[in-house]
Amino acid sequence: MSSPHDQPRRRRGIRILIGAAAVLLVLAAALAIYLRPYPAGTKAEQAMAPGEDVTVTKEDGVLRFETTAEPVANFIFYPGGLVQPESYAVLARSLAAQGVNTYIIEMPLNLAVLDIQGAKRALPLLNPRGINIIGGHSLGGTMAAEYTKNNTFNVQGIVFLASYPKSDISHLNIPVLSIYGSQDGVLDLEQYTNSKSYMPDSFVERVIEGGNHAQFGDYGIQKKDKGATISDDEQIQETAGTLVDWIAALNASGT
């Protein structure tokens, strides 16, 4: 039989449990808001439709954009942090139409850092007639480089879009292409400049005049980014053209 003194203790215990539950709910709500991804825009959704020159399918968490002609390369692509993979469909479709099969890797919570080895899901899908390139946008590019450090045997090139390696990759003997926009307000230029010491001396850098951070994909305005002075179509076209030309040079050199 409980004594009158037990009731105040029981009430305190209930209040503590209610308070703890409230704190957990607030934290869960805050985490959900923080992890809410940038959604794909209308142009990206339209680019997901298959066509005569490009097939679009999904397999094992990989969005596949493949040319119906002879491919010149396979490009495994890691999305930027908290960006839906479909957001890069416009770029992927443009590349595939020019012979670069592109494989966008879906990431847990849209964060490539949670699945650095995600590229392995795409390996069985690659066309053996093309060279293999890996890269990504922002956080995705950084994590793609981390993957490559331990998987050099199936990679013939690394591509950074508004991104950079976080550790030394100069010893990998793999060609590197870096592209970013002059209006990028998200990319840490000081860190980017410092990261050049991690890249091979032969790395190729291209700056898209008027381009910004978000227009490598189609997901709207990104926090801290600057306004672009060129259209998203122009930025995608220049990015794809630069990448295709770089791949052509690699194929010509026998990489």
Summary of the structure (lengths in Angstrom):
residues: 255
radius of gyration: 22.3
end to end distance: 83.1
largest distance: 88.7
contacts: 858
relative contact order: 0.13
helix: 45%
strand: 19%
